[in-house]
Amino acid sequence: MDRYAPLRRRTIALVGLMGVGKSSVGRRLANALDLPFRDADAEVELAAGRSISDIFGDLGEDAFREGERRVIARLLDQEPHVLATGGGAFMNPQTRELIKSRAISVWLKTDLAVLARRVSRKDTRPLLIGKDPLEVLEAQALARYPAYGEADVVVETGDEAHHVTVEQLIRALSEHLEAPAP
């Protein structure tokens, strides 16, 4: 019997703050479950023909979020896969409802100091340009955690290897799917 079959019936959408590992862990989770992987940010860039930084700079965050919502809606119409969403995607009520109705949402949650260290390594995040990463993450946590708390599953991660986080995800998803409906 294929013990992962129940995990392949619906798209698994990863939500959480920047740097939490939605893309890197998501790729490994998809591989472990033999599912396709989709990265919403990469799909937005492909659809727009430009980088997220350019979209933010030229059109603003509202235009980016609307394009992101349309792309996520299209992705959720596809066969089940693992979907890494952008950090702010789950904040949009329409996008959040789309994800909640068509996927299993998983909040990857990590200590803010760990995230600040991770995101400091790259200069490709528009919301961090010229700012202290920890301060930005603290403000985002305050604003976003209530929405993230609506996810179907919460997985607390740390600085462990990606395969450990993937094992945690599989265990949490399996427990969620075995749980009786409320």
C-alpha positions as CSV (number, residue, x, y, z in Angstrom):
1,M,0.0,0.0,0.0
2,D,1.2,3.5,-0.8
3,R,1.2,5.3,2.5
4,Y,1.6,8.7,0.8
5,A,-1.4,8.4,-1.5
6,P,-3.7,10.4,0.9
7,L,-1.2,13.2,0.8
8,R,-1.4,13.4,-3.0
9,R,-5.1,14.0,-3.3
10,R,-5.0,17.8,-2.8
11,T,-2.5,20.5,-3.4
12,I,-0.4,21.3,-0.3
13,A,0.1,25.0,-0.1
14,L,3.0,26.3,2.1
15,V,2.5,29.6,3.8
16,G,4.7,31.6,6.1
17,L,7.2,34.5,6.4
18,M,10.0,35.0,4.0
19,G,13.0,32.8,4.6
20,V,11.0,30.0,6.3
21,G,11.8,27.6,3.6
22,K,8.6,27.4,1.6
23,S,10.5,27.0,-1.7
24,S,13.5,25.0,-0.6
25,V,11.5,22.6,1.7
26,G,8.6,22.6,-0.7
27,R,10.8,21.2,-3.5
28,R,12.0,18.4,-1.2
29,L,8.5,17.7,0.1
30,A,7.2,17.4,-3.5
31,N,10.1,15.1,-4.3
32,A,9.4,12.9,-1.3
33,L,5.7,12.7,-2.2
34,D,6.3,12.3,-5.9
35,L,4.2,15.4,-6.7
36,P,5.0,18.4,-8.9
37,F,6.4,21.5,-7.3
38,R,5.2,25.1,-8.1
39,D,6.6,28.3,-6.7
40,A,4.0,31.1,-6.8
41,D,6.7,33.8,-7.0
42,A,8.4,32.2,-9.9
43,E,5.0,31.7,-11.6
44,V,4.2,35.4,-11.1
45,E,7.5,36.5,-12.6
46,L,6.9,34.2,-15.6
47,A,3.4,35.5,-16.1
48,A,4.4,39.1,-15.8
49,G,7.7,38.8,-17.7
50,R,9.5,40.6,-15.0
51,S,11.0,40.2,-11.6
52,I,9.0,40.7,-8.4
53,S,11.3,43.5,-7.4
54,D,10.5,45.2,-10.8
55,I,6.7,44.6,-10.3
56,F,6.9,46.1,-6.8
57,G,9.0,49.1,-7.9
58,D,7.0,49.9,-11.1
59,L,3.5,48.9,-10.1
60,G,3.4,48.7,-6.3
61,E,2.5,46.0,-3.9
62,D,-1.3,46.1,-4.6
63,A,-0.7,45.3,-8.3
64,F,1.7,42.5,-7.4
65,R,-0.8,41.0,-4.9
66,E,-3.6,41.0,-7.5
67,G,-1.4,39.3,-10.1
68,E,-0.3,36.8,-7.4
69,R,-3.9,36.0,-6.6
70,R,-4.7,35.3,-10.2
71,V,-1.6,33.1,-10.6
72,I,-2.4,31.2,-7.4
73,A,-6.0,30.7,-8.6
74,R,-4.7,29.2,-11.9
75,L,-2.2,27.0,-10.1
76,L,-4.9,25.7,-7.7
77,D,-7.0,24.6,-10.8
78,Q,-4.1,22.2,-11.7
79,E,-3.6,18.6,-10.6
80,P,-2.4,18.3,-6.9
81,H,1.1,19.6,-6.3
82,V,3.2,21.3,-3.6
83,L,2.8,25.1,-3.8
84,A,5.2,27.5,-2.2
85,T,3.3,30.8,-1.8
86,G,4.8,34.2,-1.3
87,G,5.0,35.4,2.3
88,G,2.2,37.9,1.8
89,A,-0.1,35.8,-0.3
90,F,-2.1,34.4,2.6
91,M,-2.8,37.9,3.8
92,N,-5.1,38.6,0.9
93,P,-8.5,37.4,2.0
94,Q,-9.5,36.2,-1.5
95,T,-6.2,34.3,-2.0
96,R,-6.5,32.9,1.5
97,E,-10.0,31.6,0.8
98,L,-8.9,30.1,-2.6
99,I,-6.1,28.2,-0.8
100,K,-8.3,27.1,2.1
101,S,-11.0,25.8,-0.3
102,R,-8.8,24.1,-2.8
103,A,-5.7,23.0,-0.9
104,I,-4.3,21.9,2.4
105,S,-2.6,25.0,3.9
106,V,0.5,24.5,6.0
107,W,2.1,27.3,8.0
108,L,5.8,26.9,8.3
109,K,6.7,28.8,11.4
110,T,10.3,29.5,12.5
111,D,11.9,31.7,15.1
112,L,12.3,35.3,13.8
113,A,16.0,35.5,14.7
114,V,16.7,32.4,12.5
115,L,14.7,33.9,9.7
116,A,16.5,37.2,10.0
117,R,19.8,35.4,9.6
118,R,18.6,33.5,6.6
119,V,17.1,36.5,4.7
120,S,20.1,38.7,5.4
121,R,22.1,36.4,3.0
122,K,20.2,37.7,-0.1
123,D,19.4,41.1,-1.4
124,T,16.5,40.0,-3.7
125,R,13.6,40.7,-1.2
126,P,11.9,44.0,-2.0
127,L,10.4,44.4,1.4
128,L,13.9,44.3,3.0
129,I,15.7,46.8,0.9
130,G,17.5,49.4,3.2
131,K,15.8,47.9,6.4
132,D,16.8,45.8,9.4
133,P,15.6,42.3,8.6
134,L,14.6,41.5,12.2
135,E,12.5,44.6,12.5
136,V,10.7,43.9,9.2
137,L,10.1,40.3,10.3
138,E,8.8,41.3,13.7
139,A,6.4,43.7,12.1
140,Q,5.3,41.1,9.6
141,A,4.8,38.5,12.3
142,L,2.6,40.9,14.2
143,A,0.5,41.6,11.1
144,R,0.5,38.2,9.5
145,Y,0.4,35.6,12.2
146,P,-3.3,35.9,12.8
147,A,-3.9,35.1,9.1
148,Y,-1.3,32.3,9.0
149,G,-3.0,30.9,12.1
150,E,-6.0,30.0,9.8
151,A,-3.8,27.4,8.0
152,D,-5.0,23.8,8.3
153,V,-1.7,22.6,9.7
154,V,1.1,24.4,11.6
155,V,4.7,23.0,11.5
156,E,7.3,24.7,13.8
157,T,10.7,24.4,12.3
158,G,14.2,25.5,13.3
159,D,17.6,25.3,11.9
160,E,17.5,21.6,11.3
161,A,18.3,20.0,7.9
162,H,15.6,20.2,5.2
163,H,15.0,16.4,5.3
164,V,14.0,16.7,9.0
165,T,11.5,19.5,8.2
166,V,10.1,17.4,5.3
167,E,9.6,14.5,7.8
168,Q,7.9,16.8,10.2
169,L,5.6,18.1,7.4
170,I,4.7,14.5,6.2
171,R,3.9,13.5,9.8
172,A,1.8,16.6,10.4
173,L,-0.1,16.3,7.1
174,S,-0.7,12.6,7.8
175,E,-2.1,13.4,11.3
176,H,-4.3,16.2,9.9
177,L,-5.8,13.9,7.2
178,E,-6.5,11.1,9.8
179,A,-8.2,13.5,12.1
180,P,-12.0,13.4,12.1
181,A,-13.7,16.4,10.6
182,P,-14.9,18.9,13.3
